[in-house]
Amino acid sequence: MVETRFIVYPEGDTREIAHALRVNELVDLNGGPLGPPLPTARMIVYRIWKITTAAARHDQCVSYHLEQVTRPELDGLCARGG
């Protein structure tokens, strides 16, 4: 079975990625995992809030739905508050 993974941005755009993610994981614009402490609060960070799977006969599509992390949350995730 072939598995294809996509991140789904809040606006509905999608982008294929090569790795699996988890609910509540923080990612950058390209779907790359991020871990606190973040280097700065001046970056766009998303959180995986939902994962959906659609299966067909020989393939499976996994979609990781993103929500943007707010600036106050980012401040709390930074090493020095921003």
Secondary structure, 3 states (H helix, E strand, C coil): CEEEEEEECCCCCEEEECCCCCCCCEECCCCCEECCCECCCCCCCEEEEEEEEEECCCEEEEEEEEEECCHHHHHHHECCCC
